[in-house]
Amino acid sequence: MACTHKRVNKIDEVRRVEVVTKYEKCPAPEEPELKPLLEELHIGSKENINRIMENTVENKAYIKGLKSTIECYEFQAGIGE
């Protein structure tokens, strides 16, 4: 049995897409070197808690730097503030 119906795709709306073809490289933060926990000690030990806190500070700074990099590219693309 042959199919006699043809499927027709209707385009309701044409959307224009802007493409950023040239941009400046935005500065990106260097990935932090996090301190591993000391396996021979309990996770709640003073030494491990200090390492967790230091890693948290490093991660917060890294995340802030990554957000700045994203904002830099968004600004160049015209979608940032």
C-alpha positions as a printed Julia matrix, in Angstrom:
81×3 Matrix{Float64}:
  0.0    0.0    0.0
  1.54   3.28  -1.09
  1.29   6.4    0.97
 -0.41   9.17  -0.98
 -0.16  11.87   1.71
  2.86  14.1    1.76
  3.93  15.71   4.98
  4.37  19.45   4.65
  6.24  21.38   7.34
  4.9   24.86   7.77
  7.26  27.52   9.07
  5.25  29.83  11.27
  7.98  32.32  11.95
 11.45  33.07  10.7
 13.86  33.88  13.47
 17.01  35.86  12.9
 20.02  34.59  14.79
 22.99  36.83  15.4
 26.37  35.15  15.48
 29.42  36.54  17.18
 32.17  35.96  14.7
 34.98  37.85  16.36
 35.64  38.23  20.04
 38.47  38.94  22.38
 39.67  36.13  24.57
 38.43  36.74  28.1
 40.67  36.07  31.08
 39.87  32.83  32.86
 40.96  31.82  36.34
 43.5   29.11  36.87
 41.99  25.95  38.31
 42.84  25.76  42.01
 44.92  22.94  43.39
 42.79  21.65  46.23
 44.31  19.92  49.23
 43.18  16.31  49.66
 41.76  15.22  52.96
 44.03  13.19  55.19
 42.64   9.66  54.96
 44.29   8.52  58.17
 42.31  11.12  60.13
 38.59  11.45  60.81
 36.79  13.87  58.48
 35.92  16.01  61.48
 39.51  16.28  62.66
 41.02  19.73  63.03
 43.42  19.13  60.14
 40.71  17.94  57.73
 38.31  20.72  58.73
 41.06  23.25  58.0
 41.64  21.67  54.59
 37.92  21.72  53.82
 37.73  25.4   54.77
 40.8   26.3   52.69
 39.38  24.39  49.71
 36.07  26.19  50.13
 37.79  29.57  49.99
 39.73  28.49  46.88
 36.56  27.2   45.21
 34.64  30.4   45.94
 37.39  32.49  44.35
 37.48  30.13  41.35
 33.71  30.32  40.87
 33.83  34.11  41.06
 36.53  34.11  38.37
 34.49  31.76  36.15
 31.45  34.02  36.48
 33.58  36.98  35.41
 34.74  35.05  32.36
 31.15  34.24  31.41
 30.1   37.87  31.88
 32.99  38.98  29.66
 31.81  36.75  26.8
 28.16  37.7   27.35
 29.11  41.37  27.14
 30.9   40.79  23.85
 27.9   38.88  22.52
 25.64  41.77  23.47
 23.57  39.79  25.96
 25.31  40.96  29.12
 24.85  44.14  31.06
